Amino acid sequence: MVFPELERTLQGRVFTDIQLKALDYFKKITGNAFNEVIVKSGKKGETSYALKNNLGLQMSGPEFLSDGTRDQLFFALRFAMINQFSSTEPKFIVLDEPFAHTDTNREKKMRDILDVFVKEGWQVIVFSCK
């Protein structure tokens, strides 16, 4: 996975910026259902995830999330990395079934995030059966 390498090779601030941006995206997608996203790498290079919801409950690992919420978390993390590491010149993004396990409300919020990238000049290609 990418995160252990990022944490080892990049300054902590960059990694923190990615987590903060991912949280920002994830809050937008989930309607502020979660107030913290924690990504850590272990000693053996494995990556662990934890979320805190607004009730203060912490869920460790994406296996405790529904398929849709887990996909939305990874969507938020990917776009946070794109935001952090992309050059000033927009490129293209190809997504395969990013909304497969997503309800209509959250899909709209994910599309709103994609629209921001499109307005910045990115080419976004989405393959979907929906």
N, C-alpha and C positions, 0 to 999 in steps of 0.2 A: 504494500500500500504506500501511498505517497506521504501521508502524514508523519510517520516516524522519520523519514528522510528529511522532511521539511523542518521538523523540530530539532533534529541534530545539526543540520547545515545552515539554517537561517537564524538570524537573531530572534530572540524571544518576542520582540515587538511585532515583527511581521506575522508570526504565528498568532499572536493575540489579536492583531488587526483582522485576520481571517476569521477567527472565532467571533469577534464582535460583529463583523459584517454578516456572517452566517446567521447569527442570532437576529440581526435586524431583518434579514430576508425571511427567516423562519417565523418570526413574530408576525410579519405581514401576512404570510401564508396561512398561519393557524389562528389569526385573530387574537394574538397576544395570549394564547393558551399556555405558552411556556415562557419563562423569564430568564432561563440560563441554558446555554449549550456548552458542554465541557468536552473537549477532545484531548486525550492524552495518549502518549505512546509508552509502552512498557519496556522493560529491560531487554526483552527478547525481540523487540521490533513490532509487537502487536499493537494495534490501535484500539482504544476503548472510548466509548461515548457515554455520556450521561446527560440527562435533561432534568431540569427542575420545572415543575408546573407552578401555577399561581397559588396553589394550596401548600406549596413548600415540599411536596413529595418529589423525591429524586428517583429517577428511573435510570438504571445503569445498563447500557447496551441497547442497540436498536431492536433486539429481539423482544423487548417489552412494549414495542410500539405496534400499531396496526401497520399493515403493508403500505397503506397510503401515507401515513404520517412518517414512516421510515423513508419512503421515496422522497417525500417533501423535505426531510432533513438533509438527505444526500443532495437533492437539488440545490438547497440553500448553501451547503458546503461547497459544491462545485462552482456555483456562481460567485461565491465569495472569493474563491481562488482565482477565477477568471478576472474578477475585478482587481485583485491584488497584483497579479502577474502579467496582465496584458499590457502591451505597449500602448503608446498614445494613438497608434493607428488601429482602427477597428478591423476585425477579421471576421471569421464566420464560425457559427456554432451549429452543430448537427445534433438533434435530440431524437431518440427513438423511444416512443411511448412514454413521454414524461408524465402524462396524466392518467395512466392506466388504472391506478388505484385511488384516484382523486375524485372527490365529490365536486359538483358544479361550482360551489362557492369558492373552494380552495383553488380549483383550476383557474378561475378568473383571476385570483390574486397572483398565481404563478405566471399567467399570461401578462399581467401588468408588469411584473419584473422583466419579462422578456421584452415588452414594449419599450422599457427604458433603454435596453441595449440596442434595440432597433433605432430608436431616436438618436442614439450616439453614433449610428452608422454601421452597426454590426449587421451582417447577413445571418438570419436565424432560419434554419430549416427544421421543421418538426414533422416527424413521421408518426401518425396516430390513426387508430381505428375508430376513435370517438368522433 
